[in-house]
Amino acid sequence: MLLRLAQRFLVLLASLALASLIVFAFMQVLPGDPARVALGMSSSEESVALMREQFGLDRALPVQYADWIRGMVTLDLGVEWISRAPIAPQLTDRIAVTAWLVLTAMVLALLVAIPVGTWMAVRHRHADGVVLSAISQVGVAVPAFLAGIILITFFAKRWQWFPSGGWVPPADDPVEFLRRLALPAISLALVQASVLARYVRTAILDVLREDYLRTARAKGLRPMQALLRHGLRNAAVPIVTVLGLQLATLLIGAVVVERVFVIPGLGTFLLDSVAARELVTVQTVVMVLVAAVLVINFIVDAVYLLIDPRLRTGAR
């Protein structure tokens, strides 16, 4: 198992290196001089030349790439071109905010999706199972930002149960932190719960048709007892696959939801940097998002090895 885990870790490192090259190359092929774009088209040649020298834009591209990667690894990311504010402290603060939002949304989605998906599978020939399945289909079709706007309209504007936006760190005021986290996390979780519930339903239905589950029921176990004792572990492999993909989707979806709820996370940082023409900051934030998705996939692979013995032995 350790050998296979090490192989996947090497694949992760190779993927990170390739992704960093693609992100860096993409930013380089954007039209226009980055210094002139940052300063504005009416800036003087002297100002542009001074900025290119100050931020190392006049050096060879391999040197610029090596400096950028070294800064990413050591968290020495320099300062923003226009505001001259240090990038690293802003980045770490924004990562913490986005992590709270994404992880809370995923926990909420799992708390809903697993029991609802299991119920839909066990009761797929009954009216309640069909109704839940139809509701989950509607949930899949609703984008997270639209769910957020609907939640703001009713729970923030009409009934005023929660704030419509903003952010308070948990260390400053835990209660207000939870109140401001509630609506954006629920808006993300509603869509993800709908998607996950349908995958859970499919995985459980496949398990219910297996011979070993019929044998367990023939020995006297009730359907739900047989499923809980013998079926859930086998259904977990496809569910974990989808869970990893959905967590990556959730991270990207948070970029839009943060804007809707005015949350100072990575998404807001990225969009603000694009508007301010801070191309190096944009490049760094994009790389952080890509790295997060790759690390999530690595964790999913590690979980495969833990829950499926066939992957540890190479057997099929």
N, C-alpha and C positions, 0 to 999 in steps of 0.2 A: 504493500500500500504506500509506503514512504517513497519507493522508487517512482510509482505512478504520480504521486503528488509532486515530487521533484520535477518530473517531466512537464507537468502542467504549469509549474511555476516558471520553468524556462520558457515555455510558450507564452506565458504572461509577459515576461521581460521582453521577449522578441516583439510581441504585439505592441507593447508600450513604446519601444524604440521606433517601430514602423509608424505608429500613430503620430508620434512627435515629429517625425520627418514630414508626414503628409500635412499636418497642421502648419508647420513652419513654412513648407513650400507653398501651401495655399495662400498664406498671408503675404508671401513674397511676390506672387504672381498677380495680386490685386493691382489694378491700374493706378498710376500716379505715384509720386514720391511721398513716402509716409511722413516725412518731415513737413513737406508743403501741405499735405492733407491736414496734419495736426495744427499747423499755424494758420492755415487759410490761404486761399489762392492769391490774395493781394499782398502777402508777406514779401519782404525784400529778399534778394538772393543772399545777402550777408546773414540774415536771421536764419534762413534755411540751412546755410552751410554751418553756422555755429551750432544749430540743433543736431545736425547730422554728426558733427564731431563730438558733442557732449554725450550723446546716447549711443555712440559707436556704430551709427548707420553707414559710415564710410568705410568700414572694415569689410573683409571678404566674408561671404555668406557662411562658409564652414566655421569661421571664428565666431560670428554672431550666433550660429546654432549651438556651438559648444558652450558659449557663455550663458545662453538661455537655459540649456539643460542643467548646467552647473547651478544656476540660480534656482531652478525648480527643485533640485535635490537638496540644496542647502538652505532653501527658503530665503535666499538673498535675491529678491526680485527687482530691486531698484525702486525707482519712483516713477509716478505717472508723468507723461510728457507735459501736460498743460498745468495741472494743479500742483505738481511736484510732491504729492502725498505718497508716502511709502505704500507699495502694493501689498507686501506680505501680511502686515497686520489686518488690512482690509479683507484680504482673501481668507485668512483663518477665521475672522469673525463671520464672514458670509457663509463659509462652509458649515460652521456650527449651526447657523440659523436654518439653512437648507436641510441639514441632517435631521434636526428636530422635526421639521415639517414632513420629510419623506418617510422617516421611520415611524412616526405617529400614524401617518396615513396608511402605511403598509400593515401595521398592527391592527388598526381598525378594520381594514379590508379583510385580513385573515380571520378576525373574530366573527365577521359576518359570513364570509365566503365558505368556510369549511362546514359549519353546521347547515347552512342553507343549501349548499351544493350536495351535501350528503342526503339531506331531506328530499331534494328534487330527484335524486337518483332512486332512493328507496320508494318514493311515492310517485314515480314517473307515470304510472297508469291511473292515478287518482286526480281529482279536480284540483286539490291544493298544490300538488306537484306541478301540474300544467300551468296554473296561475303564477306560481313563483318563477317558472321557466320563462313565461311571457314577460314578467316584470324585469327579469335579468336581461332579456334581450333589449328592452327599452333602455336600461341602464348602460348597456354597451354602446348604444348609439349616441348617448349624450356626452359631449366633450366636457372636460373638467372645468374649463373657464366658464361655460354656460351654467354648469351646476353651481359654480361659485357665485355668479350673478343672481341666480334664483335664490340661493341661500341668503345673500346680502339683502335682496328685496324683502324677503319675509322675516328672517330672524334678526336682521340688524336695523332695517328701516321701519318696517311695519310694527313688529312686536318689541323691538329694541332689547332683545335678550342678550345679544352679543355685539361687540364692536364690529364695525364694517371693515376695519383694516388696522394697520400699524403693528408694532412689535414691542414687547417688553421682555428683556432677558429673564430667565427663570430665577436667577439669583437675586434680582431686584424685587420682584413681586410675583411669587408663584401662582397666586390666584388669577391675577390679571394676565399672566403669561398663558395660562390654560384657556382663559376666555378669548384671547386674541388668536390662539392656535386652533381653536375648535372649528370654526367655519372653513378656513382653508384646508385643514386636514380632512374634514368630512367631505369637502367637494372633490378632493383627490381620491379619497377612499371609496366614495360611492361608485365611481366608474370602475376602479380596480376591483372592487368587490363583485361587481356584476360580471366582469370578465373571468375572474378567478372562480366564481361559483359555477360558471358553465363548464370550465375545465375540470373542476372537482366532480361535477355531475357525470361527465363523460368517463373520467377515470374510475369512479365508483361503479358505474354501469358495466364497464369492462370486467372489473373484478367480480361483480355479482354473477357473471356468466361462467366463471372459472369452475373447474371440476372440484378443486379442493374446498371451495366454499359450499358446494352442494354436499360434499361429504361431511363437512362440519355441521351443516343443518340436518343431515340424515342421522347424525349422532345425538340429536336432541337440542342443539343450540337454536335459539330464536334468530331470525334474520339479522337483527341489529347486533346481537351478541356475536354471531359468526363474523359479521363485517368488522366489528371493533377488534376482535381477537386475531383474525387471520387476514382480513382484507385491506385494512388501512395502510399497512406497511408496504404492500405491493402497489397500492394506488399512489403512494407518496412519490415514486420516481418521476412519473410524468407531471405530477403537480409541482415538484421542485423545479423541473425544467421550465415550466411556464412561470413559476414564481420568480426565477432569476430574470427572465425576459421582461416580466411586468415591473420588476423593481427598477430596471434600467429605463423602461418607459415612464415610470413614475418620476424618476429624476428629471427627465426631459420635460414632462408635463408641469413640474414644479416651477419651471422658468416662467410659464405663462401665468400660473396661479399666483405666484409672488407679485406679479405686476397688478393683477386684479385686486389683491388685498394689500397692496403697498407694503410688502414685507421685504426688509433689506437682506435678501439672501443672494445666492450665486446668480440666479436668473436676473434679478434687478441690477446687480453689479455688471453683468454682461451687457444688458440692454443700455444701461447708462454709459458704459464705456464705448459702445458702438456710437451712441449719440454724440459723445464728446470726442470721437475720433482717436481714442486711446488704443491704438492697434496692438501694442505689446500686451496691454491688459486683456484685450479681447482674446489674443492668442493664448495667454496663460489660462484664462477662465475656461476656454474651449478645451484645452488640454486636460484641465482638472476634471471636467465633465466626462471626457473620453476615458480618462484613467479610472474614474469611479465605475463606469460601465464595465470596463475590462476586469477590474478587481471583483466586481459582483459576479461576473461569469466564472472567475477562478474559484470563488467561494462556492458557487453552485456545483462546479466540478468536484470540489472537495466533499461536499455533502453527498453527491452521487456515490463516491467511494465508501462513505460510511453506511449508507442505507441499502446499497445493492452489492452483495458479495460477488456477483458475477463480474463486475468491473474490476474488483481487486484481484481476481484470479485470471481474468482475461477470457473466462468461459462465456458462452452465449446460450 
